[in-house]
Structure formats: structure tokens, C-alpha cells
Amino acid sequence: MSIPVVMCWSGGKDSALALHSLQQCDDYEVVALLTTLTREYDRIAMHGVRRELLALQAGSIGLPLIEVWISTGAGNAEYEAAMDEQLGRLRDSGVSTVGFGDLFLQDIRDYRERLARRLEVTPVFPIWGRDTKALAAEFVDTGFRALTCCVDTISLPDSFCGREMNRAFFGELPDTVDPCGENGEFHSFVYDGPDFSVPISVRTGESRRDGQFVFRDIIPSRCSDGASI
């Protein structure tokens, strides 16, 4: 019998690769996506992607979406309380395994494992330890398509923000940047891939700067600038 698992979903490349890995494994059955959003912006935390695009992803992938709401700049205590509330409901329904898309940052994994023990869930890391250069190539070769939605300008020029994540993109990354952006150099929005029933039609909008970070708005193609679905 497969173990039911909820996938922590950022909407980006690493969570898409981790989900795909779990979907290919008979030991697990992914039953839902779990995403953290900020109340003030109505967008995915850290990535700054519109909530309506998240809903379109979940719809195309064919999985229920569970939303975890936090305030902008929330600390660990607020985040953990919000996660505890949602994971408690999942535990009550028989789901006590959570998937993560982490790659090699040991301090992040340690934090997730400590939190999982406290919340009485089991963490799984399906792509942990994979070579990130090989993973980036696999991302393209497997048919995933994505745009960068955030760039840390200390690591990359802001011209990388809003770009299609194809072979040219990965080939132009400086040697100092992890191919999967695992150190926070860039974040992404996946709009198509092997687990999508249909691609999400998107276009890029305006850029905005928040300190060292540049965000590029990604807009559903049928929306006017600044509008919601």
C-alpha cells in the first residue's frame, strides 16, 4: 500500500522535480499540495507569484491545494503555528508524511526534521543529494518549462529575472551560482511539465525591487496588467 504524502509546493523548479520523483515512486501517493502564502500580498511566500497562478498549477496537476497563510516577514513561530494547524488536519485524515524539494542545505533539512518531529509528521526528501547540474539538465530534458520570478542581484544581474529557464539560461549562469539556485540565487514559476495536464499560458509583467531582490510579475495571459482572474 502506498504511503499518502502531501507535497510542500512553492510553485518552482525544485518542488516540481520533487513532486515528479514522488509521482514516479510506487511507495508514495501524493494526495495534495501545501503552499505558504502571504496575506498582505495574496502571493506565494518568497517567490511573489500570484495566488491565481498557484491555483492553475494545482488544477493542471490534478491535486487539491492546501493554503498556509502567514504575514509578510513572519518569523518561525508564526510559520510553525500555521503549519501545525494545517498538518494537524492532515494527520487527523490519515496523512502524516510531507515531501520537500530541498537539495543540499543541511541546516534547512535539520530545521525541517526538527519541525516534523514536533508536529508528528514524517519528512521525505526525494531529490536530496542529487547533483544540481544534472538536475537542471533533467528539468529541461523531462519537458518542464518555467520562468524566473525572483533574482538575488548580489548573485545574478536583474536581467535574469523573468527569463525562460531553458538550456541557454542554465548555460549562462555564472560558475558561482548553483545551477538549481539552491542558495537562493533565483526562484521560479513552473508553467508546464510532465505532471501537468495542460500548460499554463502566462506572460511577464512589471519588475519591482525589494532591497537586493528583483521580482518579475508573472501574469495569466488572459488577464490585463494588474488584474486578477
C-alpha positions in Angstrom: 0.0 0.0 0.0 1.3 3.4 -1.0 2.0 6.0 1.8 -0.1 9.2 1.3 2.1 12.3 1.2 1.4 16.0 1.0 4.0 17.9 -1.1 5.3 21.2 0.1 4.9 23.2 -3.1 6.5 26.6 -3.9 5.4 26.5 -7.5 9.0 26.4 -8.6 11.5 24.1 -10.2 12.7 22.1 -7.2 9.3 21.3 -5.8 8.2 20.3 -9.3 11.1 17.9 -9.6 10.5 16.5 -6.1 6.8 16.0 -6.9 7.7 14.3 -10.2 10.0 12.0 -8.3 7.3 11.1 -5.8 4.8 10.6 -8.6 7.1 8.0 -10.2 7.6 6.1 -6.9 5.1 3.3 -6.1 5.9 3.7 -2.4 4.1 7.1 -2.2 0.8 8.6 -3.3 0.8 12.4 -3.4 -2.6 13.5 -2.2 -2.3 17.3 -2.0 0.0 20.3 -2.5 0.8 22.5 0.5 1.8 26.1 -0.1 2.7 29.1 2.1 1.2 32.4 1.1 1.4 36.0 2.5 -1.8 37.7 3.5 -0.8 41.2 2.6 0.2 40.4 -1.0 -2.0 37.3 -1.7 1.1 35.7 -3.3 3.3 32.7 -2.7 5.8 33.5 0.1 9.4 34.1 -1.0 8.5 33.7 -4.7 6.0 36.5 -5.0 3.8 34.6 -7.5 0.1 35.3 -7.8 -2.3 33.1 -5.9 -4.4 32.5 -9.1 -1.4 31.1 -10.8 -0.9 28.7 -7.9 -4.5 27.5 -8.3 -4.0 27.0 -12.0 -0.9 24.8 -11.3 -2.8 22.7 -8.8 -5.7 22.3 -11.3 -3.4 21.3 -14.1 -1.5 18.8 -11.9 -4.9 17.5 -10.6 -4.2 17.7 -6.9 -6.0 19.6 -4.1 -4.3 22.7 -2.8 -3.9 23.4 0.9 -3.0 27.0 1.7 -0.9 28.1 4.7 -1.3 31.8 5.4 1.4 33.9 7.1 2.1 37.6 7.4 4.8 39.4 5.5 8.1 39.0 7.4 6.7 36.2 9.6 9.1 34.6 12.0 9.5 30.9 12.7 6.9 30.9 15.4 4.1 32.2 13.2 5.1 29.9 10.3 5.2 26.9 12.6 1.9 27.6 14.2 0.3 28.0 10.7 1.9 24.7 9.6 0.8 22.9 12.8 -2.8 23.9 12.1 -2.9 22.6 8.6 -0.8 19.5 9.3 -2.9 18.7 12.3 -5.9 18.4 10.0 -4.0 16.2 7.6 -2.9 13.9 10.5 -6.5 13.6 11.5 -7.4 12.5 8.0 -4.6 9.9 7.9 -1.8 11.9 6.1 1.3 12.2 8.2 4.1 12.3 5.5 5.3 15.6 4.0 7.6 15.9 0.9 10.2 18.6 0.5 12.2 19.8 -2.5 15.4 20.6 -0.7 18.7 19.6 -2.3 21.8 20.0 -0.1 21.4 22.8 2.5 21.9 20.7 5.7 20.7 23.5 8.1 17.4 23.7 6.2 16.9 20.0 6.3 17.8 19.9 10.0 15.2 22.5 10.7 12.5 20.7 8.7 13.3 17.4 10.5 13.1 19.1 13.9 9.8 20.7 13.0 8.4 17.4 11.6 9.2 15.6 14.9 7.4 18.3 16.8 4.4 18.2 14.5 4.4 14.4 14.5 4.9 14.0 10.7 7.4 12.2 8.6 9.5 14.2 6.2 10.7 12.9 2.8 13.3 14.5 0.6 13.0 12.8 -2.8 15.8 14.8 -4.6 18.1 15.3 -1.7 21.8 15.0 -2.6 21.2 14.9 -6.4 23.9 16.7 -8.5 22.3 20.1 -9.2 23.9 20.5 -12.6 22.4 17.1 -13.6 19.1 18.1 -12.1 19.0 21.3 -14.1 19.6 19.3 -17.3 16.9 16.8 -16.3 14.5 19.6 -15.7 14.8 20.7 -19.3 15.1 17.3 -20.8 12.0 16.0 -19.0 9.9 18.7 -20.5 9.4 21.2 -17.6 9.0 24.8 -18.6 9.5 27.7 -16.2 10.2 31.4 -15.8 12.4 33.0 -13.2 10.2 35.2 -10.9 12.9 36.4 -8.4 16.6 37.0 -8.6 19.1 37.9 -5.9 21.1 40.7 -7.6 24.1 40.0 -5.4 24.4 36.7 -7.3 22.9 37.5 -10.7 22.1 40.5 -12.9 18.5 41.5 -12.7 18.3 40.7 -16.5 18.0 37.0 -15.4 14.6 37.8 -13.8 11.7 36.8 -16.0 13.7 34.6 -18.3 12.7 31.3 -19.7 14.6 28.5 -17.9 15.9 26.7 -20.9 19.4 25.4 -21.8 20.6 28.9 -22.7 19.6 30.1 -19.3 21.4 27.4 -17.4 24.4 27.7 -19.7 24.8 31.4 -19.0 24.7 31.1 -15.2 28.0 32.2 -13.6 30.1 29.4 -12.0 29.4 31.0 -8.6 25.7 30.3 -8.9 24.2 26.9 -8.1 22.6 25.5 -11.2 19.3 25.0 -9.3 19.6 28.3 -7.3 19.7 26.3 -4.1 21.4 29.1 -2.2 18.6 31.5 -3.0 20.2 33.0 -6.2 16.9 32.7 -8.1 13.3 31.4 -7.7 11.0 30.2 -10.4 7.4 29.5 -11.6 6.8 26.3 -13.5 4.0 26.5 -16.1 4.3 23.2 -17.8 5.8 19.8 -17.3 5.2 16.0 -17.4 2.7 16.2 -14.4 0.7 19.0 -16.0 -2.5 18.0 -18.0 -2.3 21.4 -19.8 0.3 24.1 -19.9 -0.5 27.4 -18.1 -0.5 30.3 -20.5 1.5 33.2 -18.9 3.4 36.3 -19.8 5.7 38.5 -17.8 4.7 41.9 -16.4 6.5 44.6 -14.5 9.6 44.2 -12.3 9.9 45.6 -8.8 12.9 45.7 -6.4 12.9 44.9 -2.7 16.4 45.5 -1.4 18.8 43.2 -3.2 15.9 41.1 -4.7 14.2 41.8 -8.0 10.8 40.3 -8.6 9.1 39.9 -12.1 5.4 39.7 -12.1 4.0 36.7 -14.0 0.5 37.1 -15.3 -2.0 34.7 -16.7 -2.2 35.5 -20.4 -6.0 36.2 -20.3 -5.5 38.9 -17.6 -4.8 42.6 -18.1 -1.8 44.0 -16.2 -2.5 44.2 -12.5 -5.8 42.3 -12.8 -6.8 39.0 -11.2 -8.5 36.2 -12.8 
